[in-house]
């Protein structure tokens, strides 16, 4: 209720001023042919470099631009986006390369460009402001600020010419400039900006003290809420557009495993919703059936027509979703999807030195791209051009009846198969999606299933090899610490479940890359991103949270204590520099992160990427099991309690925090294995443990491997009772411990499984 009142207050403040504005049409358009760079030319961010030759006099965020705005008493135009953002490209082409538009911007504003992936802290503040001002927000995010950085108006995409209900960019610029230069209007602007900044500060940084007890019924309420919005036919929990939202499936599968005995019906419903959604996503056009990996979201309710951008963070979390699903029901379909997506990341999204790239764009040049062609269409990038096919192309490429087999399986047609196409982008094109099952396809052509599979693989390989020769979408090749942490987790868990050594190697190489290029061991400081060199931007809470999570998963894969030691070191940094000791929870930045930020933000809700606070809290719980750290456990409990009131209001907005709460309420279990890492008995035991760990049936588990005397010496510093952990009669032995009391050792994997039930 308090939050709603704050947002209503913001809208009223803003409406008083902007109600005086009227619309007009812009003049002629003239586009930039001058390749003189602006102030972005020395930046590392691909997004900023995309704008480095705009005629707009863009500055990066920093002292210089902000000082000039104050000296010249000009409002700031803050434009935020990212390099694979489709509508960012559109607005740049229509407005930021336009000479007349640039002249107006340069004359009246100090123009600052920000890459939201590089500076999520800045993005969080100002997208919250614009959401409050307009009721919605997205990217590109264009915000007008006073010289002291307080927002007073903003929006997302603005067209070059006015449309019904939509002001043109030039008109908006001119009206804001006129208002700023009018003394009476200026007073209204500064007054509303002050009020808005105060309200936003209260909204983003306030949090009640940790007073309420944890409530296990919140998870039940979340499952019921998901059930009420569940699409039983196509999976997912909304109308179009549909996002994969891996946090939803993670919560539902975790709930299913931990509540199967206590609430069997609700647990089955949770599992069904998760698996139905994962089947539908992987069968739809949102999944790349030739090259692996997932696109950003579906523009239709059936997952058929995607926005073709590929993001590292989506694919990392979805890999884990499909590994979880495979562990839950054993269907090799889920294993194949996880493996294909991992292989996509290794092939197309991995830096030679080990880090993972950020994203691939949705837009690319058509297959017949010709820069010298007279046809404008052949020179321009188009949504999905790398991934779509005309029927004639497929006929030309595939021999004989193979065309019919692939067309039936993937719903290809001469007219194209895109029914939902509001911008007329895919006329005559086909997007691969599994229109028919393998069994239906085999029956249709009266062939054995293995023969149909072989023929499909043959056709898919031909199309994949042809596609490789097409112009590729733009690759955002910066390495972001937090997203790499997510993918380290995915690779480590892929190794744990699928046993493929290259996945473990990839996780280790990425961790070493971050340690070498994005970490200052003297200051114990992470940096946010790297591209040819690390940026000057310090890491935010999510960088620490996801990297710590990845390092714990990596330790539980190869049991090298250096990963656990580094995770513990980073957790101490979080506890000292990010944790709110008064109220619980985690600030997004360190206190001295950036003197220009108008508020020190707390990120609370679990969105497409889980909130840093939710992941950090679970990390602290996991690490307290590895080192008997009561300070970490206390911080985790205080954070959880501080979130209870908000979780009661909207439990589905806190899916990761609910998983964390479930872990916090469970009795910690420590499993100690004494044996050689490569011994068959050790491997069998680890396989059993990992199965139970991944599906979440033991929500608070730590695993130690005493591989040699060196391990024993280091581990007993954490827990003295490890001194007595030994093999039994020369065989690998497992001990299950609770409250520092351990069971008798078992030497058989099935006996261990029974002991854990």
C-alpha positions, -999 to 999 in steps of 0.1 A, spaced: 0 0 0 28 24 9 45 17 -25 13 24 -43 8 58 -25 44 67 -34 38 60 -71 5 79 -72 22 109 -56 49 108 -83 23 107 -111 4 137 -96 36 158 -93 45 151 -129 11 156 -144 8 192 -130 37 203 -151 34 182 -183 -3 189 -188 6 222 -204 24 206 -234 10 203 -270 23 183 -300 37 194 -334 54 178 -364 91 179 -370 109 194 -400 129 177 -428 153 149 -419 190 151 -427 213 122 -417 249 122 -406 277 114 -431 304 130 -409 324 104 -391 339 127 -365 338 109 -332 323 122 -300 334 117 -264 324 80 -264 353 70 -287 376 58 -259 350 37 -241 351 -1 -239 314 -8 -241 301 -20 -275 269 -1 -269 287 32 -263 310 26 -292 279 21 -315 271 58 -307 307 71 -309 302 85 -344 267 100 -339 265 138 -345 251 140 -310 278 152 -287 275 122 -263 295 120 -231 300 89 -209 286 91 -174 312 109 -152 326 141 -137 332 159 -170 296 158 -184 280 165 -150 303 195 -143 296 210 -177 258 206 -171 262 226 -139 285 252 -154 262 258 -184 230 254 -164 216 229 -189 194 199 -183 210 165 -189 196 141 -214 205 106 -201 200 79 -227 204 43 -215 204 11 -235 225 -19 -245 242 -31 -277 217 -58 -286 186 -37 -280 164 -36 -311 146 -4 -304 178 12 -293 191 6 -329 159 19 -343 160 52 -324 197 57 -331 190 53 -368 160 75 -369 171 103 -345 206 101 -332 222 101 -367 200 129 -378 219 162 -381 189 185 -373 180 164 -343 216 163 -331 218 201 -333 188 205 -311 202 180 -286 237 196 -285 224 231 -282 200 225 -253 212 195 -234 243 178 -221 238 143 -236 251 113 -216 250 77 -229 250 47 -205 253 10 -211 228 -5 -187 247 -38 -186 278 -19 -176 260 4 -151 230 -15 -137 230 8 -107 223 39 -128 197 21 -149 179 9 -118 175 44 -104 162 60 -136 141 32 -149 123 32 -116 117 70 -120 104 66 -156 81 37 -146 67 59 -119 63 89 -142 47 71 -171 34 37 -158 59 17 -179 95 18 -191 119 0 -213 150 5 -235 161 28 -249 155 47 -217 156 84 -223 155 105 -191 157 143 -186 175 154 -155 183 186 -137 221 194 -136 221 178 -101 209 145 -117 173 146 -104 148 132 -130 118 152 -141 106 135 -173 114 104 -194 102 77 -216 114 49 -238 113 49 -276 102 82 -293 95 82 -331 110 108 -355 75 121 -363 45 124 -341 19 97 -341 -15 95 -325 -8 95 -287 30 96 -293 50 128 -294 80 130 -318 115 131 -304 122 166 -319 90 180 -305 97 166 -271 132 181 -271 120 215 -281 92 216 -255 115 205 -227 142 231 -238 115 258 -239 102 249 -205 137 248 -190 144 283 -203 111 297 -189 117 309 -153 82 300 -142 83 266 -158 118 260 -145 105 264 -109 79 238 -116 105 214 -131 130 218 -102 102 214 -76 88 183 -91 123 169 -96 131 174 -59 99 157 -49 104 128 -73 140 122 -62 130 121 -26 102 97 -33 123 75 -55 150 74 -27 125 63 -2 111 37 -26 144 22 -36 164 22 -4 139 18 25 133 -16 40 116 -25 73 136 -39 101 138 -77 104 110 -84 128 88 -111 113 93 -148 116 98 -169 85 65 -183 71 67 -216 52 31 -211 39 44 -183 16 57 -210 -8 23 -226 -8 7 -193 -17 32 -188 -45 24 -221 -61 -13 -213 -59 -7 -179 -75 12 -195 -103 -16 -220 -108 -41 -192 -112 -21 -177 -141 -8 -209 -157 -14 -215 -194 -22 -252 -194 -20 -255 -232 13 -236 -239 29 -233 -206 41 -201 -190 23 -177 -167 12 -148 -189 -2 -137 -222 20 -126 -250 48 -115 -249 60 -145 -229 94 -147 -212 111 -180 -202 114 -167 -166 137 -195 -154 133 -183 -118 97 -196 -119 107 -231 -130 135 -232 -105 111 -224 -76 84 -248 -88 108 -277 -92 125 -270 -59 91 -268 -42 80 -301 -58 110 -319 -45 109 -306 -9 71 -309 -5 64 -343 -21 58 -359 13 41 -330 31 19 -317 4 18 -342 -24 -10 -327 -46 5 -292 -46 40 -306 -52 27 -325 -83 10 -294 -96 42 -274 -92 62 -300 -110 36 -302 -138 36 -265 -144 74 -263 -146 78 -293 -169 49 -283 -192 65 -249 -196 100 -263 -202 86 -287 -229 68 -259 -246 97 -235 -246 122 -260 -260 97 -271 -287 89 -235 -298 106 -211 -321 122 -193 -290 147 -222 -290 173 -224 -317 168 -259 -331 198 -258 -353 225 -242 -331 212 -245 -296 204 -217 -271 174 -197 -263 162 -164 -277 151 -135 -254 113 -140 -254 83 -150 -275 61 -123 -291 31 -148 -292 16 -170 -265 27 -203 -281 65 -196 -280 65 -197 -318 77 -162 -328 107 -150 -308 125 -118 -304 158 -133 -317 183 -117 -293 203 -142 -272 214 -133 -237 240 -151 -216 220 -148 -184 189 -164 -200 209 -193 -213 228 -199 -181 196 -201 -160 177 -222 -186 206 -247 -188 201 -252 -150 163 -255 -155 167 -283 -180 192 -301 -159 168 -299 -130 140 -312 -152 161 -341 -164 169 -350 -128 132 -348 -119 117 -371 -145 147 -387 -164 134 -376 -198 164 -374 -221 147 -346 -240 157 -323 -212 192 -336 -211 196 -330 -249 183 -294 -246 207 -286 -218 236 -302 -237 228 -284 -269 226 -251 -251 260 -257 -234 276 -266 -267 262 -233 -282 278 -213 -254 311 -231 -258 311 -226 -296 297 -191 -300 298 -173 -266 333 -181 -252 363 -159 -253 396 -177 -262 409 -170 -228 379 -184 -210 354 -157 -202 318 -158 -216 305 -131 -239 273 -112 -231 248 -114 -259 240 -118 -296 218 -93 -314 184 -101 -329 192 -82 -361 216 -91 -389 220 -86 -426 201 -109 -449 217 -139 -464 220 -120 -498 236 -90 -482 253 -67 -506 266 -33 -495 268 -21 -531 233 -32 -540 208 -6 -551 180 -23 -531 178 -6 -496 165 -39 -481 196 -58 -490 217 -33 -471 198 -32 -439 198 -55 -409 166 -73 -401 151 -90 -371 158 -128 -372 175 -127 -407 202 -152 -395 176 -177 -382 146 -177 -406 142 -196 -439 120 -193 -470 105 -225 -482 124 -222 -516 157 -220 -497 149 -252 -479 138 -269 -511 170 -258 -528 193 -271 -500 177 -304 -490 177 -335 -512 145 -354 -522 118 -361 -497 140 -347 -468 123 -314 -475 89 -330 -467 102 -345 -435 117 -313 -421 87 -293 -433 63 -315 -414 84 -317 -382 91 -279 -381 59 -266 -396 75 -250 -427 52 -238 -455 56 -220 -489 37 -190 -476 58 -189 -444 46 -200 -410 46 -168 -390 10 -160 -381 18 -133 -356 37 -105 -374 25 -71 -363 55 -52 -380 53 -73 -412 89 -84 -406 86 -121 -415 65 -122 -447 71 -155 -465 96 -166 -438 96 -197 -417 108 -200 -381 117 -235 -370 95 -249 -343 84 -284 -335 49 -285 -350 48 -323 -348 63 -349 -324 89 -374 -335 63 -402 -332 38 -383 -354 65 -376 -379 76 -412 -381 39 -423 -385 33 -397 -412 61 -410 -433 57 -447 -423 93 -450 -411 109 -463 -380 117 -437 -354 154 -442 -356 153 -436 -394 133 -404 -390 157 -392 -363 187 -398 -386 170 -380 -415 161 -350 -394 197 -348 -381 209 -349 -417 187 -321 -428 194 -300 -397 231 -304 -402 228 -291 -438 208 -261 -428 232 -254 -399 262 -254 -421 246 -231 -447 235 -208 -419 271 -205 -406 279 -187 -439 253 -160 -434 262 -127 -419 261 -132 -382 243 -110 -357 264 -85 -338 281 -101 -308 284 -81 -276 318 -94 -266 322 -78 -232 326 -101 -203 303 -93 -174 313 -107 -140 278 -115 -127 266 -132 -159 299 -152 -160 291 -163 -125 257 -176 -137 273 -195 -165 301 -209 -143 272 -224 -122 256 -238 -153 288 -254 -166 297 -268 -132 262 -283 -127 263 -296 -163 294 -315 -154 279 -328 -122 248 -342 -139 261 -351 -174 297 -359 -165 313 -341 -195 348 -330 -185 348 -301 -210 320 -284 -191 341 -285 -159 371 -272 -178 350 -243 -191 338 -234 -157 373 -234 -143 387 -213 -172 360 -187 -167 367 -185 -130 404 -181 -137 396 -154 -163 377 -134 -138 404 -138 -112 430 -126 -136 412 -98 -154 383 -86 -132 396 -89 -96 420 -68 -75 433 -92 -48 450 -64 -28 418 -44 -25 396 -75 -27 375 -58 -53 357 -71 -83 352 -51 -115 320 -51 -135 331 -59 -170 360 -65 -193 365 -59 -230 402 -59 -241 408 -45 -207 387 -42 -175 365 -11 -172 369 14 -144 334 4 -131 335 -15 -98 315 -46 -93 280 -43 -79 263 -67 -55 251 -91 -83 287 -95 -94 297 -108 -60 265 -128 -55 266 -148 -88 304 -153 -88 302 -166 -52 274 -190 -63 295 -201 -92 325 -207 -71 306 -228 -46 291 -249 -75 326 -252 -89 340 -264 -56 312 -290 -54 324 -302 -89 361 -306 -85 365 -301 -47 395 -278 -51 394 -258 -19 408 -227 -36 373 -220 -51 358 -223 -16 384 -200 -2 378 -174 -28 341 -176 -23 346 -170 14 368 -140 8 342 -124 -15 315 -132 10 334 -113 36 336 -83 12 298 -84 7 292 -86 44 314 -56 51 307 -34 21 272 -43 8 252 -57 37 227 -35 56 235 -44 92 206 -23 105 177 -36 84 190 -67 67 194 -70 29 220 -59 5 227 -26 -12 234 -27 -49 267 -8 -45 294 0 -20 289 32 -1 317 50 -21 308 34 -54 299 66 -73 294 100 -57 270 110 -84 243 84 -76 213 102 -61 203 71 -40 220 40 -28 197 13 -42 185 -20 -28 175 -45 -54 147 -66 -40 125 -84 -65 135 -115 -84 131 -107 -120 145 -122 -152 177 -123 -132 173 -131 -95 180 -102 -71 215 -101 -57 200 -102 -22 182 -134 -27 212 -152 -42 236 -137 -15 214 -149 13 215 -184 -1 252 -181 -6 257 -171 30 236 -201 42 257 -225 20 290 -210 31 280 -212 68 277 -249 63 313 -250 50 329 -230 77 306 -227 107 303 -190 102 276 -178 125 280 -142 112 270 -153 77 241 -173 90 228 -144 111 230 -120 82 211 -145 60 183 -149 86 180 -112 92 177 -106 55 150 -133 51 129 -119 79 131 -84 65 116 -97 32 86 -115 48 62 -85 46 68 -79 9 67 -117 2 33 -118 18 21 -91 -6 34 -107 -38 51 -141 -32 56 -148 -70 79 -117 -72 104 -134 -48 109 -169 -63 146 -171 -55 141 -157 -20 114 -184 -14 139 -211 -25 164 -195 -1 139 -195 28 132 -232 22 169 -239 25 172 -217 57 144 -236 74 158 -271 66 182 -288 89 218 -286 75 232 -318 63 270 -323 58 282 -352 36 318 -361 39 334 -385 15 368 -401 22 382 -414 -10 401 -407 -42 383 -384 -66 387 -408 -96 377 -439 -76 346 -456 -90 330 -458 -55 336 -420 -50 320 -413 -84 290 -434 -76 284 -417 -43 288 -382 -58 263 -391 -85 237 -401 -60 243 -369 -39 242 -346 -69 210 -361 -81 194 -353 -47 210 -319 -45 200 -307 -80 163 -317 -76 163 -300 -42 152 -329 -21 179 -319 4 177 -281 4 206 -275 28 235 -297 19 272 -293 20 296 -318 5 333 -324 14 357 -346 -3 387 -357 18 409 -367 -11 443 -366 6 461 -356 38 465 -320 25 427 -317 22 422 -332 56 446 -307 72 429 -277 56 394 -290 62 399 -298 99 406 -261 104 370 -256 96 356 -286 115 378 -305 139 357 -337 136 370 -342 100 402 -354 116 385 -388 123 370 -391 87 388 -420 70 383 -447 44 368 -480 55 389 -510 48 406 -493 19 372 -484 3 356 -450 -3 335 -442 27 307 -416 32 296 -400 64 264 -380 69 266 -354 96 242 -331 115 249 -309 144 286 -320 144 275 -356 149 282 -381 121 267 -414 111 286 -446 108 305 -447 74 288 -464 44 307 -477 14 279 -483 -10 261 -456 -30 227 -471 -25 232 -473 13 241 -436 12 210 -427 -7 189 -446 18 207 -428 46 198 -394 31 161 -401 26 
